Amino acid sequence: MAKRLFLIVLDSFGVGELPDAGLWHDEGSNTLAAIRNHEYFDCPNLKSLGLFNIDGVGGGISSPVASYARMAERSMGKDTTIGHWEIAGVVSPIPLPTYPHGFPADVIEEFERKTGRKVLCNLPYSGTEVIKDYGKRHMETGDLIVYTSADSVFQIAAHEDVVPVQELYRYCRIAREMLVGKHGVGRVIARPFNGEYPFTRTANRHDFSIKPPQDTMLDILHHAGLATISVGKIYDIFAGCGVSEGNRTVSNSNGMQVTKAIQGRDFEGLCFVNLVDFDMKYGHRNDVAGYASAATEFDRFLTRFLAGMREEDVLIITADHGCDPSTPSTDHSREYTPMLIYGRHVKGGINLGTRTSFADIGATVLAYFGLGQGTTSGKSFWEDVRR
């Protein structure tokens, strides 16, 4: 029977500050703690799997059906790109560049020259606030709204009636070609919006990521002839490298629908899923209630998904960083992440402790398929949990 592994990343679902959180001004951050006592949080499946048995979380049960671990990030960062790269076996000792005061004048001037449009803003900004503050002027002038955040991103916002989506994507590709070397940001992000003031961001966001510096878990699986199916922004995060099939999604709900549909297909290999709403819609907007509701929605999905798992299927649930919605900050937080591994051939109740790198997940995926790690990092825990 074909082996299939479903790796689901709950984007920003952290479980407590890392020891070095102070370097990022994230002392006290704990995304799970911020939502678990909210009235909208109801996650019996995650509890049964062992989420609350993870080191430092508290409130666990006596016999969880999955094995579990607390994952520490070894890379120097707390962003989506670095977090996913590390899950896939690439540790980044040097952080990707960030721009707390906006991009240098020479970068903006080159971008303006190559696109033929002027730039507005060029500051760190909330994505919803920036279109409120600069959207009207953009509508009047056609100038592009360029902004960043605490992450390594170059974001371009434009109204779809002023700059058609495909044209905005072309501008993003121009920026992506420019932003290399010392200005090699993790992602260039298209942020289209529409409607009347105060405007609404649309589902046509698109990420243009820098390519990983070396082969990842995805490349190794793909070179071995196994399926590497992505759901959500996984394809974008890895710039398509090692991905055999990409499936774009517009929401957590859509991502779960697509994942459930893939579960019903015959394939051998990996289905790598990112559910972005936890981060984009709730963490960054300090929406505790929305985050708690999103966790509950995912738990309801698990009821259907777990029932549909086949004999050789393995499920891993994890995250890429934190984004505590209860703190004054709207940025990502430097946190441990959860890891739950479940399947008919996976032992339940094994506490794998606190792992020293997210890369242990990628190493475990490769070990499950009987593959070597190549140049990827991490220590597999497959032998510790296999039946």
C-alpha positions as a LaTeX table, in Angstrom:
\begin{tabular}{lrrr}
\hline
Residue & $x$ (\AA) & $y$ (\AA) & $z$ (\AA) \\
\hline
Met1 & 0.00 & 0.00 & 0.00 \\
Ala2 & 1.25 & 3.50 & $-0.88$ \\
Lys3 & 2.78 & 5.60 & 1.87 \\
Arg4 & 1.31 & 9.06 & 2.31 \\
Leu5 & 2.31 & 11.74 & 4.80 \\
Phe6 & 0.22 & 14.85 & 5.46 \\
Leu7 & 2.23 & 17.68 & 7.02 \\
Ile8 & $-0.06$ & 20.49 & 8.16 \\
Val9 & 1.38 & 23.82 & 9.31 \\
Leu10 & $-0.94$ & 25.92 & 11.46 \\
Asp11 & 0.66 & 29.21 & 10.52 \\
Ser12 & 1.82 & 31.01 & 13.71 \\
Phe13 & 0.43 & 28.49 & 16.23 \\
Gly14 & 3.18 & 28.95 & 18.83 \\
Val15 & 3.19 & 27.32 & 22.27 \\
Gly16 & 5.37 & 29.65 & 24.35 \\
Glu17 & 8.38 & 31.93 & 24.19 \\
Leu18 & 11.78 & 30.55 & 23.24 \\
Pro19 & 14.68 & 31.22 & 25.61 \\
Asp20 & 16.03 & 33.87 & 23.23 \\
Ala21 & 12.65 & 35.61 & 22.73 \\
Gly22 & 14.07 & 38.75 & 24.32 \\
Leu23 & 16.31 & 39.29 & 21.31 \\
Trp24 & 13.11 & 39.85 & 19.34 \\
His25 & 11.29 & 41.72 & 22.14 \\
Asp26 & 8.86 & 38.80 & 22.45 \\
Glu27 & 9.12 & 38.09 & 26.18 \\
Gly28 & 5.93 & 36.52 & 27.49 \\
Ser29 & 4.51 & 35.57 & 24.11 \\
Asn30 & 2.42 & 32.40 & 24.06 \\
Thr31 & $-0.05$ & 32.07 & 21.21 \\
Leu32 & $-1.78$ & 28.92 & 22.46 \\
Ala33 & $-2.11$ & 30.29 & 26.00 \\
Ala34 & $-3.71$ & 33.43 & 24.57 \\
Ile35 & $-6.59$ & 31.48 & 23.00 \\
Arg36 & $-7.08$ & 28.24 & 24.94 \\
Asn37 & $-9.33$ & 29.73 & 27.64 \\
His38 & $-11.50$ & 31.70 & 25.23 \\
Glu39 & $-15.13$ & 30.61 & 25.01 \\
Tyr40 & $-14.73$ & 29.99 & 21.26 \\
Phe41 & $-11.87$ & 27.53 & 21.75 \\
Asp42 & $-13.10$ & 23.93 & 21.66 \\
Cys43 & $-10.48$ & 21.45 & 20.43 \\
Pro44 & $-11.14$ & 17.91 & 21.72 \\
Asn45 & $-9.28$ & 16.28 & 18.83 \\
Leu46 & $-6.11$ & 18.30 & 19.43 \\
Lys47 & $-6.40$ & 17.47 & 23.12 \\
Ser48 & $-6.81$ & 13.76 & 22.33 \\
Leu49 & $-3.78$ & 13.84 & 20.04 \\
Gly50 & $-1.67$ & 15.31 & 22.85 \\
Leu51 & $-1.43$ & 19.06 & 22.25 \\
Phe52 & $-1.65$ & 19.81 & 25.95 \\
Asn53 & 0.84 & 17.08 & 26.86 \\
Ile54 & 3.64 & 18.97 & 25.11 \\
Asp55 & 6.41 & 20.22 & 27.41 \\
Gly56 & 5.47 & 23.53 & 29.01 \\
Val57 & 1.86 & 23.58 & 27.77 \\
Gly58 & $-0.02$ & 21.91 & 30.64 \\
Gly59 & $-3.44$ & 20.30 & 30.91 \\
Gly60 & $-2.61$ & 17.05 & 29.13 \\
Ile61 & $-4.42$ & 13.74 & 29.29 \\
Ser62 & $-3.27$ & 10.33 & 30.46 \\
Ser63 & $-3.23$ & 8.48 & 27.11 \\
Pro64 & $-2.87$ & 10.74 & 24.06 \\
Val65 & $-3.31$ & 8.90 & 20.76 \\
Ala66 & $-0.43$ & 10.71 & 19.02 \\
Ser67 & 3.19 & 11.25 & 19.94 \\
Tyr68 & 4.26 & 14.81 & 20.51 \\
Ala69 & 7.13 & 17.26 & 20.92 \\
Arg70 & 7.95 & 20.89 & 21.50 \\
Met71 & 10.01 & 22.26 & 18.62 \\
Ala72 & 12.68 & 24.95 & 19.07 \\
Glu73 & 13.75 & 27.06 & 16.11 \\
Arg74 & 17.48 & 27.01 & 15.44 \\
Ser75 & 17.41 & 29.54 & 12.62 \\
Met76 & 17.87 & 33.22 & 13.37 \\
Gly77 & 14.42 & 34.47 & 12.59 \\
Lys78 & 10.72 & 34.20 & 13.28 \\
Asp79 & 9.19 & 34.57 & 9.86 \\
Thr80 & 7.26 & 32.30 & 7.53 \\
Thr81 & 10.05 & 31.67 & 5.06 \\
Ile82 & 12.76 & 30.75 & 7.55 \\
Gly83 & 10.32 & 28.71 & 9.64 \\
His84 & 9.15 & 26.59 & 6.70 \\
Trp85 & 12.67 & 26.21 & 5.33 \\
Glu86 & 13.78 & 24.86 & 8.69 \\
Ile87 & 10.85 & 22.42 & 8.84 \\
Ala88 & 12.08 & 21.20 & 5.46 \\
Gly89 & 15.66 & 20.80 & 6.67 \\
Val90 & 17.38 & 24.14 & 5.96 \\
Val91 & 18.68 & 26.02 & 9.01 \\
Ser92 & 19.35 & 29.73 & 8.46 \\
Pro93 & 22.10 & 31.01 & 10.80 \\
Ile94 & 21.85 & 34.54 & 9.38 \\
Pro95 & 18.49 & 36.34 & 9.46 \\
Leu96 & 16.96 & 37.57 & 6.25 \\
Pro97 & 17.17 & 41.38 & 5.94 \\
Thr98 & 14.49 & 43.54 & 7.50 \\
Tyr99 & 13.81 & 47.25 & 7.06 \\
Pro100 & 12.46 & 48.92 & 10.23 \\
His101 & 12.88 & 52.35 & 8.62 \\
Gly102 & 11.77 & 51.43 & 5.11 \\
Phe103 & 13.85 & 50.45 & 2.08 \\
Pro104 & 16.90 & 52.47 & 1.03 \\
Ala105 & 16.32 & 55.28 & $-1.45$ \\
Asp106 & 18.38 & 53.57 & $-4.17$ \\
Val107 & 16.18 & 50.46 & $-3.99$ \\
Ile108 & 12.98 & 52.48 & $-4.27$ \\
Glu109 & 14.37 & 54.62 & $-7.10$ \\
Glu110 & 15.35 & 51.54 & $-9.08$ \\
Phe111 & 11.93 & 50.00 & $-8.51$ \\
Glu112 & 10.21 & 53.21 & $-9.66$ \\
Arg113 & 12.36 & 53.36 & $-12.76$ \\
Lys114 & 11.71 & 49.73 & $-13.71$ \\
Thr115 & 7.95 & 49.85 & $-13.11$ \\
Gly116 & 7.30 & 53.37 & $-14.38$ \\
Arg117 & 5.27 & 54.15 & $-11.23$ \\
Lys118 & 6.08 & 56.19 & $-8.14$ \\
Val119 & 6.01 & 54.72 & $-4.64$ \\
Leu120 & 3.95 & 55.71 & $-1.62$ \\
Cys121 & 4.65 & 54.96 & 2.07 \\
Asn122 & 7.86 & 52.85 & 2.20 \\
Leu123 & 7.49 & 52.19 & 5.92 \\
Pro124 & 6.68 & 49.25 & 8.20 \\
Tyr125 & 2.89 & 49.12 & 8.33 \\
Ser126 & $-0.15$ & 47.02 & 9.09 \\
Gly127 & $-1.60$ & 45.74 & 5.83 \\
Thr128 & $-5.12$ & 46.90 & 6.67 \\
Glu129 & $-4.01$ & 50.29 & 7.97 \\
Val130 & $-1.73$ & 51.08 & 5.05 \\
Ile131 & $-4.58$ & 50.98 & 2.54 \\
Lys132 & $-6.67$ & 53.20 & 4.81 \\
Asp133 & $-3.88$ & 55.77 & 5.05 \\
Tyr134 & $-2.57$ & 55.64 & 1.47 \\
Gly135 & $-5.40$ & 54.08 & $-0.56$ \\
Lys136 & $-7.08$ & 57.35 & $-1.58$ \\
Arg137 & $-3.83$ & 58.88 & $-2.78$ \\
His138 & $-3.06$ & 55.69 & $-4.68$ \\
Met139 & $-6.44$ & 55.93 & $-6.40$ \\
Glu140 & $-5.74$ & 59.52 & $-7.38$ \\
Thr141 & $-2.17$ & 59.07 & $-8.61$ \\
Gly142 & $-1.71$ & 55.40 & $-9.54$ \\
Asp143 & 1.39 & 55.32 & $-7.36$ \\
Leu144 & 2.15 & 51.94 & $-5.77$ \\
Ile145 & 1.88 & 51.44 & $-2.01$ \\
Val146 & 5.11 & 49.79 & $-0.90$ \\
Tyr147 & 5.51 & 48.77 & 2.72 \\
Thr148 & 7.21 & 46.23 & 4.94 \\
Ser149 & 6.83 & 44.76 & 8.44 \\
Ala150 & 8.98 & 43.19 & 11.11 \\
Asp151 & 9.40 & 40.30 & 8.66 \\
Ser152 & 11.71 & 40.17 & 5.68 \\
Val153 & 9.09 & 41.31 & 3.15 \\
Phe154 & 8.64 & 43.85 & 0.36 \\
Gln155 & 4.88 & 44.29 & 0.00 \\
Ile156 & 3.09 & 46.06 & $-2.83$ \\
Ala157 & $-0.54$ & 47.09 & $-2.43$ \\
Ala158 & $-2.72$ & 48.35 & $-5.28$ \\
His159 & $-6.42$ & 48.68 & $-6.03$ \\
Glu160 & $-7.53$ & 46.14 & $-8.61$ \\
Asp161 & $-9.34$ & 48.88 & $-10.60$ \\
Val162 & $-6.14$ & 50.93 & $-10.81$ \\
Val163 & $-3.59$ & 48.16 & $-11.24$ \\
Pro164 & $-4.97$ & 44.88 & $-12.63$ \\
Val165 & $-3.89$ & 41.85 & $-10.62$ \\
Gln166 & $-1.64$ & 40.42 & $-13.32$ \\
Glu167 & 0.07 & 43.79 & $-13.68$ \\
Leu168 & 0.64 & 43.88 & $-9.92$ \\
Tyr169 & 2.18 & 40.43 & $-10.13$ \\
Arg170 & 4.49 & 41.69 & $-12.88$ \\
Tyr171 & 5.66 & 44.50 & $-10.60$ \\
Cys172 & 6.29 & 41.92 & $-7.88$ \\
Arg173 & 8.42 & 39.87 & $-10.26$ \\
Ile174 & 10.43 & 43.00 & $-11.05$ \\
Ala175 & 11.00 & 43.55 & $-7.33$ \\
Arg176 & 11.89 & 39.90 & $-6.83$ \\
Glu177 & 14.58 & 40.08 & $-9.52$ \\
Met178 & 15.97 & 43.24 & $-7.89$ \\
Leu179 & 15.96 & 42.07 & $-4.29$ \\
Val180 & 18.90 & 39.70 & $-4.13$ \\
Gly181 & 22.23 & 39.70 & $-2.29$ \\
Lys182 & 22.22 & 42.01 & 0.71 \\
His183 & 18.63 & 43.02 & $-0.08$ \\
Gly184 & 17.46 & 39.44 & $-0.61$ \\
Val185 & 14.19 & 39.65 & 1.34 \\
Gly186 & 12.35 & 36.43 & 2.06 \\
Arg187 & 9.21 & 37.39 & 0.18 \\
Val188 & 7.83 & 39.97 & $-2.21$ \\
Ile189 & 4.08 & 40.00 & $-1.63$ \\
Ala190 & 1.30 & 41.28 & $-3.89$ \\
Arg191 & $-1.46$ & 42.82 & $-1.75$ \\
Pro192 & $-4.38$ & 43.76 & $-4.03$ \\
Phe193 & $-7.45$ & 45.49 & $-2.60$ \\
Asn194 & $-10.78$ & 46.71 & $-3.94$ \\
Gly195 & $-14.01$ & 48.52 & $-3.06$ \\
Glu196 & $-14.52$ & 51.98 & $-1.64$ \\
Tyr197 & $-12.69$ & 53.61 & 1.28 \\
Pro198 & $-11.59$ & 52.19 & 3.73 \\
Phe199 & $-11.12$ & 49.40 & 1.12 \\
Thr200 & $-10.91$ & 45.62 & 1.44 \\
Arg201 & $-7.99$ & 43.33 & 0.72 \\
Thr202 & $-8.86$ & 40.61 & $-1.77$ \\
Ala203 & $-7.98$ & 36.91 & $-1.92$ \\
Asn204 & $-5.56$ & 37.56 & $-4.81$ \\
Arg205 & $-2.54$ & 37.90 & $-2.55$ \\
His206 & 0.50 & 36.20 & $-4.05$ \\
Asp207 & 3.94 & 35.59 & $-2.54$ \\
Phe208 & 7.15 & 35.63 & $-4.58$ \\
Ser209 & 9.75 & 33.96 & $-2.37$ \\
Ile210 & 13.50 & 33.82 & $-2.55$ \\
Lys211 & 14.69 & 30.33 & $-3.48$ \\
Pro212 & 16.04 & 28.15 & $-0.66$ \\
Pro213 & 19.85 & 28.18 & $-0.54$ \\
Gln214 & 20.08 & 24.37 & $-0.84$ \\
Asp215 & 17.95 & 21.31 & $-1.46$ \\
Thr216 & 15.11 & 20.79 & 0.99 \\
Met217 & 13.05 & 17.79 & 2.03 \\
Leu218 & 10.80 & 18.58 & $-0.94$ \\
Asp219 & 13.65 & 18.32 & $-3.45$ \\
Ile220 & 14.77 & 14.96 & $-2.05$ \\
Leu221 & 11.25 & 13.54 & $-2.18$ \\
His222 & 10.68 & 14.89 & $-5.68$ \\
His223 & 13.99 & 13.51 & $-6.99$ \\
Ala224 & 13.00 & 10.12 & $-5.57$ \\
Gly225 & 9.88 & 10.14 & $-7.74$ \\
Leu226 & 7.43 & 10.73 & $-4.90$ \\
Ala227 & 4.54 & 13.20 & $-5.06$ \\
Thr228 & 5.12 & 16.56 & $-3.37$ \\
Ile229 & 1.71 & 18.21 & $-3.25$ \\
Ser230 & 1.42 & 21.67 & $-1.75$ \\
Val231 & $-1.70$ & 23.32 & $-0.36$ \\
Gly232 & $-1.87$ & 27.03 & 0.37 \\
Lys233 & 1.27 & 29.15 & 0.17 \\
Ile234 & 3.75 & 26.26 & 0.43 \\
Tyr235 & 4.49 & 26.50 & $-3.31$ \\
Asp236 & 5.22 & 30.22 & $-2.96$ \\
Ile237 & 7.37 & 29.83 & 0.18 \\
Phe238 & 9.69 & 27.40 & $-1.62$ \\
Ala239 & 9.52 & 29.28 & $-4.95$ \\
Gly240 & 8.16 & 26.07 & $-6.47$ \\
Cys241 & 11.39 & 24.17 & $-5.80$ \\
Gly242 & 10.71 & 20.46 & $-5.33$ \\
Val243 & 6.94 & 20.82 & $-5.62$ \\
Ser244 & 5.19 & 18.51 & $-8.08$ \\
Glu245 & 1.70 & 20.02 & $-7.65$ \\
Gly246 & 0.58 & 23.34 & $-6.23$ \\
Asn247 & $-2.88$ & 24.16 & $-4.93$ \\
Arg248 & $-3.57$ & 27.80 & $-4.11$ \\
Thr249 & $-6.18$ & 28.53 & $-1.47$ \\
Val250 & $-8.04$ & 31.61 & $-0.29$ \\
Ser251 & $-8.75$ & 30.73 & 3.35 \\
Asn252 & $-8.31$ & 28.12 & 6.05 \\
Ser253 & $-11.69$ & 26.66 & 5.14 \\
Asn254 & $-10.69$ & 26.36 & 1.50 \\
Gly255 & $-7.32$ & 24.86 & 2.47 \\
Met256 & $-9.01$ & 22.21 & 4.58 \\
Gln257 & $-11.45$ & 21.40 & 1.78 \\
Val258 & $-8.59$ & 20.97 & $-0.67$ \\
Thr259 & $-6.64$ & 18.83 & 1.81 \\
Lys260 & $-9.64$ & 16.59 & 2.42 \\
Ala261 & $-10.11$ & 16.17 & $-1.33$ \\
Ile262 & $-6.44$ & 15.21 & $-1.76$ \\
Gln263 & $-6.85$ & 12.68 & 1.03 \\
Gly264 & $-9.38$ & 10.89 & $-1.17$ \\
Arg265 & $-6.88$ & 10.56 & $-4.03$ \\
Asp266 & $-4.37$ & 7.80 & $-4.68$ \\
Phe267 & $-0.75$ & 8.98 & $-4.51$ \\
Glu268 & 2.50 & 8.16 & $-2.78$ \\
Gly269 & 4.42 & 10.94 & $-1.14$ \\
Leu270 & 3.88 & 14.16 & 0.80 \\
Cys271 & 0.98 & 16.58 & 1.04 \\
Phe272 & 2.40 & 19.76 & 2.62 \\
Val273 & $-0.29$ & 22.19 & 3.86 \\
Asn274 & $-0.20$ & 25.75 & 5.18 \\
Leu275 & $-3.29$ & 27.23 & 6.86 \\
Val276 & $-2.53$ & 30.94 & 6.79 \\
Asp277 & $-5.60$ & 32.51 & 8.39 \\
Phe278 & $-4.33$ & 31.86 & 11.92 \\
Asp279 & $-1.51$ & 34.30 & 11.19 \\
Met280 & $-2.83$ & 36.65 & 8.52 \\
Lys281 & $-6.39$ & 37.22 & 9.75 \\
Tyr282 & $-6.11$ & 36.74 & 13.50 \\
Gly283 & $-2.55$ & 36.84 & 14.86 \\
His284 & $-1.50$ & 39.99 & 13.03 \\
Arg285 & $-4.80$ & 41.66 & 13.87 \\
Asn286 & $-4.72$ & 40.80 & 17.57 \\
Asp287 & $-8.03$ & 38.97 & 17.22 \\
Val288 & $-8.08$ & 36.46 & 20.08 \\
Ala289 & $-11.68$ & 35.42 & 19.43 \\
Gly290 & $-11.04$ & 34.89 & 15.73 \\
Tyr291 & $-7.91$ & 32.86 & 16.42 \\
Ala292 & $-9.77$ & 30.68 & 18.94 \\
Ser293 & $-12.59$ & 30.13 & 16.45 \\
Ala294 & $-10.10$ & 29.18 & 13.73 \\
Ala295 & $-8.56$ & 26.57 & 16.03 \\
Thr296 & $-12.02$ & 25.14 & 16.68 \\
Glu297 & $-12.77$ & 25.03 & 12.95 \\
Phe298 & $-9.54$ & 23.11 & 12.37 \\
Asp299 & $-10.42$ & 20.69 & 15.15 \\
Arg300 & $-13.78$ & 20.01 & 13.48 \\
Phe301 & $-11.91$ & 19.30 & 10.25 \\
Leu302 & $-9.74$ & 16.80 & 12.11 \\
Thr303 & $-12.81$ & 14.74 & 12.98 \\
Arg304 & $-13.38$ & 14.12 & 9.27 \\
Phe305 & $-9.72$ & 13.88 & 8.34 \\
Leu306 & $-8.71$ & 11.38 & 11.03 \\
Ala307 & $-11.64$ & 9.16 & 10.06 \\
Gly308 & $-10.41$ & 9.14 & 6.46 \\
Met309 & $-6.80$ & 8.16 & 7.14 \\
Arg310 & $-5.59$ & 4.99 & 5.42 \\
Glu311 & $-3.47$ & 2.17 & 6.80 \\
Glu312 & $-0.09$ & 3.68 & 5.83 \\
Asp313 & $-1.02$ & 7.35 & 6.31 \\
Val314 & 0.87 & 9.55 & 8.75 \\
Leu315 & $-0.27$ & 12.98 & 9.92 \\
Ile316 & 2.08 & 15.62 & 11.36 \\
Ile317 & 0.70 & 18.89 & 12.73 \\
Thr318 & 3.10 & 21.75 & 13.51 \\
Ala319 & 3.67 & 25.50 & 13.12 \\
Asp320 & 6.33 & 27.82 & 11.74 \\
His321 & 6.53 & 30.54 & 14.45 \\
Gly322 & 4.17 & 32.31 & 16.84 \\
Cys323 & 1.92 & 35.36 & 16.53 \\
Asp324 & 0.40 & 35.93 & 19.96 \\
Pro325 & $-2.85$ & 37.86 & 19.39 \\
Ser326 & $-3.01$ & 39.04 & 23.01 \\
Thr327 & 0.16 & 41.15 & 23.08 \\
Pro328 & 0.42 & 44.81 & 21.98 \\
Ser329 & 2.61 & 43.69 & 19.08 \\
Thr330 & 1.02 & 42.70 & 15.77 \\
Asp331 & 4.20 & 40.98 & 14.58 \\
His332 & 5.28 & 37.35 & 14.68 \\
Ser333 & 6.59 & 36.09 & 18.02 \\
Arg334 & 9.67 & 33.97 & 18.68 \\
Glu335 & 8.06 & 30.83 & 20.13 \\
Tyr336 & 8.33 & 27.09 & 20.41 \\
Thr337 & 5.98 & 25.27 & 18.06 \\
Pro338 & 3.95 & 22.09 & 18.60 \\
Met339 & 4.50 & 18.78 & 16.84 \\
Leu340 & 1.90 & 16.01 & 16.83 \\
Ile341 & 2.49 & 12.81 & 14.82 \\
Tyr342 & $-0.30$ & 10.28 & 14.34 \\
Gly343 & $-1.08$ & 7.18 & 12.27 \\
Arg344 & $-1.95$ & 3.52 & 12.58 \\
His345 & 1.75 & 2.66 & 12.52 \\
Val346 & 2.70 & 5.45 & 14.95 \\
Lys347 & 2.86 & 4.88 & 18.69 \\
Gly348 & 0.69 & 7.08 & 20.85 \\
Gly349 & 1.77 & 8.81 & 24.03 \\
Ile350 & 5.49 & 9.14 & 23.29 \\
Asn351 & 6.85 & 12.43 & 24.61 \\
Leu352 & 9.70 & 13.33 & 22.28 \\
Gly353 & 10.61 & 16.21 & 24.55 \\
Thr354 & 11.91 & 19.55 & 23.36 \\
Arg355 & 13.64 & 19.21 & 20.00 \\
Thr356 & 16.53 & 21.48 & 19.09 \\
Ser357 & 15.34 & 22.25 & 15.57 \\
Phe358 & 12.22 & 22.31 & 13.41 \\
Ala359 & 14.41 & 20.38 & 10.96 \\
Asp360 & 13.78 & 17.19 & 12.92 \\
Ile361 & 10.38 & 17.13 & 11.20 \\
Gly362 & 11.87 & 17.10 & 7.71 \\
Ala363 & 14.35 & 14.41 & 8.73 \\
Thr364 & 11.47 & 12.31 & 10.06 \\
Val365 & 9.48 & 12.72 & 6.85 \\
Leu366 & 12.45 & 11.51 & 4.82 \\
Ala367 & 13.05 & 8.60 & 7.18 \\
Tyr368 & 9.41 & 7.54 & 6.87 \\
Phe369 & 9.88 & 7.21 & 3.12 \\
Gly370 & 13.19 & 5.40 & 3.57 \\
Leu371 & 15.27 & 8.23 & 2.13 \\
Gly372 & 18.56 & 9.77 & 3.21 \\
Gln373 & 18.73 & 13.39 & 4.27 \\
Gly374 & 21.28 & 14.62 & 1.76 \\
Thr375 & 22.52 & 18.04 & 2.91 \\
Thr376 & 19.42 & 18.77 & 5.00 \\
Ser377 & 19.64 & 19.19 & 8.76 \\
Gly378 & 17.70 & 17.60 & 11.59 \\
Lys379 & 17.51 & 14.36 & 13.55 \\
Ser380 & 14.70 & 11.96 & 12.72 \\
Phe381 & 12.41 & 10.71 & 15.47 \\
Trp382 & 10.73 & 8.14 & 13.22 \\
Glu383 & 12.39 & 5.16 & 14.92 \\
Asp384 & 11.20 & 6.46 & 18.28 \\
Val385 & 7.52 & 6.46 & 17.28 \\
Arg386 & 7.05 & 3.77 & 14.63 \\
Arg387 & 5.12 & 0.65 & 15.64 \\
\hline
\end{tabular}
